[in-house]
Amino acid sequence: MKAMILNQTWNLSEHKMPLALVDLPQPTPKDDEILVKVSVCGLCHTDLDEIEGRTSPEKFPMILGHQVVGRVEGGGRKTGKFRQGDRVGIAWIHRACGQCKFCRQGEENLCQDFEATGRDASGGYAQYTTVGEAFAYKIPDTFTDPQAAPLLCAGAVGYRSLRLAGIKDGQVLGFYGFGASAHLVIQAARHQYPHAKFYVFARSEQERKFAKDLGASWAGDIEEAPPTKMDGAIDTTPVWRPVVVALNCLEPGGRLVINAIRKEDADKEWLLKMDYPHHLWKEKELKSVANVTRKDVSEFLQVASEIPIRPEVQEFALEEANKGLLEMKEGKIRGAKVLRIE
């Protein structure tokens, strides 16, 4: 089968071709796994974190990709939930132990043995992949394959972030960064909180216009002062500056949720600009999001199909994965980017 593989970590500012196209044997599913013929796989900022070493695979080579949509080709002897030909999705959560206190509480995203698709196990930048049947999801008929892919991570982790932000209808929610995740979450938030206001902070005028097209009440640059203080905010950027800026724009008791697996060190001097009275006093909160649970993915797919959410998607061929990743690195984003696997 064809696959794009990562052989080592790279600095994308210096190396423009981090992934290599190779031919590999088709994987064989274990007893509890299904074999999936991949149709599309979304590109995610977390893939950049893997390539550049902020959350690198423990072994190489690795097939990246954790927003996978395809058809079931077969399964191990302990499977039976899905039939051959069923359309399924695979998300970031590839496996958890199922026994620890976090798994028993439904917080398998915090499991010590959490395994991630495309980091700890082969992902979807390939013609075939395998996954535990319990960690695959039926894709609602309302979505095409490319539309469904970003829902599995950008959408699902954004949905978790929205819930953790804890806002109520009629309040103000801010979005710092407006890429694949935020453009999906604002659609869910408008549906869930019809009387809320949504402020978007983005680098480019194109992103700000896109945000207004999707219902943002106001859109401005990252450091612009919003019309009013916010009750909550979600930060999807890979840098520290928006964290400090956002905390200063929160109402007392407001919460900032960081929807990012890592923050880059390039602008960490911004952390020195954070001071207690301006940024954290008056019971403001700073909360991170760690991965997703199966419940997050299942619930968001259902919510997205009911609204329905319509992701904006730019497609690339499997062989063009490096091009898509570099565009993401350079901030050339409108909606989500998806690999079409032939």
C-alpha positions, 0 to 999 in steps of 0.5 A: 500500500502507499503511505506517507511516513515520518522517519525522524523529527524535522524543523519545518523552517529548514526542511520542506519535505518531512514525509516520504512516499513509500510502499508498505505491506497492508496491515493485518488487524488483531483480534479486536481490530478492524481493517479500514480502507482509507478514503480521506485523512484530515491534516491537523496542527498536531501533525506539525507538533509530531514532525517538529518534536513537540509531541513526537512519536516514540518510534520511527517510521510513523504514519501520521494522521488521526482524522481518518474516514474510510470503509471497513474491509475486514476484522479480527475474530472478536469483532462484529459491531461493523460490517464490511463496507460500513463507513467509519471514522478514526480519531486521535484516541486510538486506545486506552487501558479501560481499567484505570480510575480515569477510564472508569470515570469516562475520562479515558483521555487522561489515561496513563496508557492513552495511545494516539492515532498517528503518534503511538499507532499507525494513522491515516496517511496511507491506503489502509489502517487498523484500529480497535473496533471499540475506537471506531465511529459510524459516520452520519450520512449527512456528511461527505468523506472530506466533510467528516474528516475534520469533525473527528479531531478539530471538531471533537476537541473543539466541542470538548473545549466549548463544554469546558469553557462553561459559558451560558446562553447570552454570554460572550465567548472569544476565539483566539485563532480561527482555523480548522477547529474554531470554524467548526466550534463557532457553528456548534456554539451558535446552535447551542447558545443562540443569544450569545455573542462570539468574538474572534481574534485572528491574524489575517483579514481573510480569517476575520472575514471568514469568522464574520461569515460564520456568525462572529459578532466581532472580529479583530487582530490578536491584540485588539481590544474587544467591544466588551470583556468576555465570559470565556475564551478558547485559544487554538493557537500554537503560541503564548501571546494570545494566552496573556492577551486573552486573560486580560480581556476576561470578565471576573470569573471568566475561563480561558481554555487552551485547545492545543497539545503544545505551545511553541517556545518562540514567544515564551517571553510573553509569559514574563508579561503575565502578572497576577493583578491584570491576568489572573486575579478576580478568580479567572481560570486557565484550563487546558484540554487533553485529547478527547474521549470516545464520548466527545467524538460520538456526541459531536458527530451527532450534534454536527449532523443535527445542526448540520455543520458544514466544514469548509475543506481544501483537498490534497492528494496523498502525495501532496501531504508535505505541501498541505502541512507547510501551508498550515505551518505558514498560516495559509488556512481557511477551514480544514485541509484533507488528504484524498487517498486513492 
